[in-house]
Amino acid sequence: MSKVKYRYRKFSDYLKDRYGCRVYKVGVNAGFSCPNRDGKKSSGGCIYCNNKTFGRQDKPVREQIEDGINFTRKRCSAEKHIIYFQSFTNTYATPGKLEKLYNIIREYSSVVGLSIGTRPDCIDNEKLDIVEKFCEDYEVWMEYGLQSINDRTLNFINRGHSYGDFLNAVKLTRKRKDIKISPHVIIGLPGETGSDFKKTAREMGRLKVDGIKIHPQHVVKDTLLEELYKNGDYNPPGFKDYTSAAADFLEYLWPDTVIQRITATCPTDMLLAPEWLNNTGSVIKDVNEQLAERKSRQGRLFSI
């Protein structure tokens, strides 16, 4: 069977080309909070957020890393690893605490990278000074939760930051030339149309971001979005609607942007809709097939 030829720049291929072996991310929950949940920004957090969907960990960070390394070695034949500080806002602490936590990765010989998930309004030069120290020995990614460039949307979902905050984070980060930037965006946010998704895509192309994660909006239990969904005021995108929009999105990106994710997953006991969300392979296959049917690929409509 011949290998599928993907029409976008997959993160796994990028890592294989760079390191010559299988490299896997190990996500950890370091016990951070979020200023959009503790009241410093607003109350209640984003309307779709329930961190139980990816933050179910009560083990110490070292144990999480060791478990993740061992699991990916056995299950995926991984030889090297990137440690991903994932849950909540992973720069929401003093620089001293951040450095102490991030330094844990130095204890593991298979680790080649550090990835930090955070909000664009929770970064500053003092924190970037800490992050930059790791660039000499590791591939370093800052993953900024953007979701949309539309401030109207960000206000509606109670995001607690603006697109201007994201642009400022990019500006500060790019002064450290070795730190890579990967925003997270969502297709299917309440009130957004295809035109809105494409505006976000064109902006990410214009900025020539190093990487990106593209997710479908989904509804999980115990969120404000659940209420909108149950009241009939919101419906997440259907399978074909999403894969078509994701293919559109890819066409506007810079050809060299690495696609870290093009879908999402959620524990089945937390997921309300859409029912297709966890069919990861089907989503990836359909996005690629839609690009093939169009005789298109990532970056076809890219312009600055």
N, C-alpha and C positions, 0 to 999 in steps of 0.2 A: 504494500500500500504506500503510495507516494505521500510525502509530507504536505500538509495544507500550506498553501502560500498565503500568508496574511497580508492584507492591504493596509495595514497600519503597523506602527513600530512598537511591537510588544516589549514589555518590560523584561520578560524572561529571556527573550532573544538578546536584548541589550546587555543583560548581565552575563549571559553565556559568552557573548562576543568579548566582553571586557575581561572576564575572569577565567574563561576556558573550562568552566565546570558549572554544575548546578548550584545556584545561589538562592536561598530562600529567606524570606522575612519571618522573623519571630516577633509577634506582637506581645507587648507586656502592658500591664496595668500597674503604674507606679504610685497609685493612690492620690493623684492630683484631683483638684476640684475644678470649677469653671466659674468665671465671674458673671456669667449669664444665668447661673443657677443659685449662687450664694447671695444674690441681692446687690452686688456691687455694680452690675450693669442694669439688670432688670430682674424681675422675679419669674420663676417658672421655666426659664430656659426656652430654647427653640421649640416651636409647636410640634415638631416631629420627633423630638429627642427622648430616647430612653436608653441610657448607656448600658442597661442590662443586655442589650442586643449584641454587644461586643466586649463588654467589660466584666464578665463574670469570673473574677479572679480574687482570691483572698490569700494567695501564697506570696511569700517574699519575692522581690524582683529576681534575685539570683536563682531561686528555684524555678520561676517561670521561664527564665532564659535557658536553664539546663534542660528542663522538660521539653521546651520547644526545639532546641538543638537536637536532642536525642530522638524526638518524634520525627523530625524532618529527615534526619539521617536514615532512619529505618524505613519510613514510609515513602520518601521521595528521593532517596539517594543523594541528599544535599551534602555538599562538601564545604561550602562556605555560607555565612549567614549575615543578614542585616538585622540589627535589633531595632525594632519599631516601638517607640514610646507612643502608645495609641490612644488609650482611654482618656476622655476629658481633655483638659488643656495643659499640655506638657511643658509649657514655659511659665506656668502660673505659680511661681515660687521665687525665692531669692536666688540671685546668681550662685551663691555658695551652695545652696541645696541642690540646684540644678547640676552644678559641676560634680558634686558627690554622687548623684544618681547616675549621670551619664558615664562617669568613670568606671562604673561596674563593668561595662562592656570590655574594658581592657583586660579583664581576667580570662577571656575566652579566645583561644588562638584561632578558631575558625571564623571569628567575626571580622568582616571587612567593611562594614558600613553601620552608620547611625542614621536613623530616620526619626524625626520629631514632629508629631502631629500637634498643631496648636491653632489658636485664633490669630488673625492678623493684627488685632488690637492688643495682643499680649506679647509683643516683642519690642525690644529696644536695643540700643548699641551695647549696653552693659551685658545683656544676655547673649547677644550675638558674639561678643568677645569670648564668652565661654564656649559657645558652639564652634567658633572658628578654630579653637585649639585642637579640635579633633580632625581637622582637615589634613594635617600632615600625615596621619596614620590611617585614616578611614575615608570612605566615600560618605559624604554628609548631605542629607536631604532635609529641608524644611517643608513640611506639608501644611499649607495654610488652608483652613476651612473657609472658602469663599461662598460657595453655593450658587450665587448669581451676581452679575454686575449691577442689577437693577435695585436701587435703593428702596423703591416702592415695595418690591418683593421682600427685601431684607427686613423692612419694617413690619410687614404683615406676618412674617414667620417668627418675629420677635428675636431676630438674630443678634441685635445689640451692637452691631458695627456697620460701617458703611463701605461702599466700594472704595472710597478715598482712603480708608484705613488699610485696605488691602494694597492699594498702590503705594502707600507709604512703607508698608512692610517689604514690598518688592524692592523699593528704592534703597532701603537700609540694607537689605540682604545682599543686593547686587554689588554693594561696596566691598563685600567679601567674596572675591571672584571664585573661590573654590566651593562655596555652598550652593547646592542645587535647590531649585524651587519647584514644588509640585502642588498647585492648588487642587482643592476638591470642589466639584460642581455637581449640581443635581438637575436632572431633566424631569419635568413634570411637577414643579413646585406650584402650589395653589395660585391661580390667577395668571400664570405665565402661558404664553402662546409659543408657537414655532418661531415667530419673529424674535421673541425674547431669548429663546435658547440660542438662536443664531447670533444675536448681538453678543452674548457671552462668549460664544465660540470664536467670533471674529476678534474680540478683545484678547482672548488667550493666545490667538495666533499672532496678533500684533505685538504682544509682549514677549513672544518667543519663549514661553515657559519651558523649563527643562523637562518637566514631566507633568502629568495630569491624571486625576482620578475622576471618572465620570460615573455617576450613580443614578439609578431610577428612583424617583420618590416612591416610598412605600409607607404603609400605615402600620404602626405597631401599637400594642396595647399600652394603656396608661399614658397617653399623650393627648394634647389638645387637638391634634390632627385626627385622632380617633373619633372625637366628638363631631368634627366637621364631616367625617366620612359616614358616621352612623346617622347623621341628620340629613344626609343627601346633599351636603354643600361642597363635597370634594370627592372626586374619583381619581385614583392613580392611573397612569397611562396603561393602555393595553399592550400586549406583547409586541405586535407589529408597529404600533404607534411609537413605542420606545425604541425598537431597533432601527426604525427609519430615522427617528430624531438623532440617535447616536451616530448613525452613518453620516447624517448631515453635519453634525458637530465635528466629526473627524475631518471632513473635507475642508473646513476653515482653519484648521490648526497648522502651525509651522511643521513642515515635514520631519524635522529632527526632534520634535517633542516626543518623549517616551510615554506610552500609554500604560500607566501603572494598573489601572482597572477600567473596565468598561461596563461593569454591572455591580451588583451587591448581593449579599446573602443576609439572612436573618434567621435566628432560631425559630423553628416552626411553632413553638408554644407561645411566641411573642407576635408572630406575623398575622395581620388581619387581611391585607391585600397589598399587591396583586398576588394571585395564587401561583403565577409563573416565576416569581422572583428567584427562587432557589434553583431554577433550571439553568445554572450558569453556562454549561456547555452549549445549550440550545441558543441562548442569547448571543454568545460570542460567535457561534456558527452563523446565525442569521444576520448579524451586523456585517460580517465579512462577505456573506453571499449578496447582501444588498449592494455593497460597494462593487462587487464583481459584476452584478447585473447592470450597474450604471457605467461599467468600464471606468471606475473611479478608484480613488485611494486617498489616504490621509494627505492633506495639503493641496488637493487639486484646486481649491478655491482660495488658498492662502494668499493674502496680500497685506502689505503694511502701508 
